[in-house]
Each structure stands twice: as structure tokens, then as C-alpha cells.
Amino acid sequence: METTVISGFLLILLAGGCSGTFALPFKHNSQWKWENNWFIWSIIALLVAPWIMAFISIPDLESVYAHESNTVLLVAFFGLLWGIGAILFGKGIDYLGVSLSLPIMQGLINVVGTLMPVILRNPSELLTPTGLKLLTGTVIILAGIILFAIAGHNRDSKSRQTHSETPIKKNFRKGLIICLLAGIFGPMINFAFVYGAPLQEKAVATGASSLYAANVIWSIALSAGFIINLLECIRLFGKNQSWKTYRHRTTGGLIMASLAGVLWYLSIMFYGMGGSFMGVLGASVGWATMQSTAIIAGNVAGLASGEWKGATRYAIRMMVIGLVCLIGGVVVIAL
């Protein structure tokens, strides 16, 4: 049993690494607008990859959906809500960069996605030793988010001294609001995972491996999210006439945006696999571990790509302390 939990924990760490770095390929598409990258990402991450894996890993996919139609609708509903969060997530990265936006968004996604499944399942669990440990770790993670936000505001204010103060504050404030909203809608994908449990059980009963059973959930939830993302991209294509952007550096751009899609889908697939190993802990401890690992990975990637170049010592210090809080919060939750 302990070996199974450890295997699940390692898979979730891998999921967090993929989640924290998936947006890096977008940096190579500087000639593309946000919607150009996000449209290709959505096709790969939300349609192609989920359905390929579902058909490969679930022997009698149609039968599973036919016998659990109510669950399918519920999973699709959470997928639609998550789709809104996915759009905001992408725009948050566009506004504030990987190393600042990811800690804020995924940190909040962490808090909401970790506590809500427990609250919805049985609120009294929060008063048990395990629940109190979960609350303590979540508070520490939340402190890390706040410190990252302080660091990011200081970074933007000091590193762009050639611009006026008002536009800087306005840009950061707008980006911060987008990130906070993304953090609220983002955990809906975890709700799809929690409430999609009957689909997993039916998939296993029809011959699917429990390791890959979560794929039956992702294909529905992510397809529903794709609808929202597609509509937003189409709106922006019309507004910005950005279809024409695909005429420039098409091959390289497609490869980079597709790579981002593959990396992101791997994060959600590995999370499902790890969550299956961890059982009831997967939706709370597993989710917290994945999101915090993603923050750490995204921050390291942002540092390596120069997003914090020119930042003040104060900003760096706040960022490092925030990072320590995130790591500490994961340790408290996982132990």
C-alpha cells in the first residue's frame, strides 16, 4: 500500500513539472498573438491527446459513457467552467509572465482545489488531524502566493522605469485580477475528477487498467472546456484579424504550440494516474502537491528564461521566501 502511494506521489510530481513548464514553448512564438498559440494548444491538449488516450486505454469507451450518462453531463459541466479558467490562465501568463502568473494562479487553484473536495465530501474531516494538517499546509501555500504577488509587483515597478507609473500599475492590476479569476475557475477540472469517479469505476469494470481509468474523465471534461476556448479564439481572430499570423513561421510555430499542448495534457494525465494510486488522498493531497510542484517548476523555468532579470534584491528576496513557503506547504500536506 505504501509503495502504491509513493508511486502515485512520484507521478504527481512529474505532473507538476509538466504543468509548470508547458507554457515555455510559447516564448518561441513571439510573432504570434495569444489566440494563435492558444488555438493550437487547445486542439492538441483538449481534443486530440485526450481522445487518443481514451480510445487506447479504455476498452469499451462507448459503453462506459452510455451507462453513466448523468455523470458524463456533470463532468462536462465542470469542464465548461474549467474552460473559462483555462482562457483566463492563458491570458494571465500573457500579462504577467510564467514565473509570476503561475505562482498566483496555480497557488489559488491549489487552495480551492485542495479544500473544496474535502468540504463537499465531509466538512468534519477538516477537524481531524489529517484535515488540520491540510489546512495548515494550505495557509502556508497561500502565504507564498501573497509573497510572490508582492515580488512581482515590485519587479514590474522597478524594471520598467522608462514607462510611467500609472500604466505599470494598471497592467499589473489587470493581470492580477485575471490570475485571481483563473485561480477560482481552474480547480473545476479537479471537481470533474472527483465527481467523475463513477466513470472510472465503470471503466475498470469493463476491463480498463485502474492506472489509466481517469482518461475516461479527461476526454469529456477537456472537450467541454475546448468549446469555451474555441469560441474565445474565434472571437479574437475576428477582432484582431490574427488568422493572417499563421502565414508567418507556420511550421515552427505549430510545433511549439503543439508541444505546449502535449506537455499540458501529460500533466493532467499523470495527475489522473497518480491520483488513482493515492485513492481518496489524490483529490486533496495529490492536487496540492501537483499545483505546488508546478509553481516551483514554473518559477525555476522563469528564472532560467530571464523573466526576473533586473529585479531588485527585495523582489528576489520576496520571491525566494514565497518559494520556501510553497515547498513548506507541500511538505506539511504530504507528510
C-alpha angles and dihedrals in degrees: 000000000000091000090053092052091048091050089050091048092052092049090051091051087053089049090053091051091054092045094050095050104034094100095056094090088062088069089070091058098069091145091058126083122232094263093052091058095039095050093057091041091053094051093051100036100037105032118014102040098040095050095043090053093043093053092045098047105033111067099199103024098160092051092052092054093043093055095044102041094142091052090048090056092048092049090048090051092054088045091057091051090047089051089065089051091049091057091048089046092056093047091047089058090048092053103040106018130243100285095051104032097047095057092050098043100037092040091057091041085053094054097045095039093048100047103034098064089054093046093048093045099044122334091198088070088075089068093056121091090258091049093049090050089052091050092048093050091047092052090051090050090049089053088054091053091053092050091050090051090051090048092049094049091050091047093053094044096051102035096054101050092144089070127072118264097241099060090046093054092043092051093047093044093051091046091049092052090050091050093049092051090047088053091055097047096035097075090061087091088062089050088054087053093049097045093039092067092109088059090054092048092050091047091053090047090055093052107277120137113254087228092066100028093105088069087079087064100043094055091060100036096046094045089055089049090050091063092061093045093047093052092050093049092049090050091052093044088058095043097046099028085230096152084090090063090076088071089072123073089342100165097046092042093051091049093051096045091045091050089054088052093050093048092050094048090049088056093056093041093051089047090055091048093047092045090053090055093048096048116197090000091062096079094051114020092028093049093048091049094049096049095045091048088050090054092051093046092047092049093050089048091049091051091049092050093052101251091137095044110133094016117144123254088249092056092047091048092051090047093051093048089048089051091051089051091052093050091045091051092052091049092051092049096043100046 
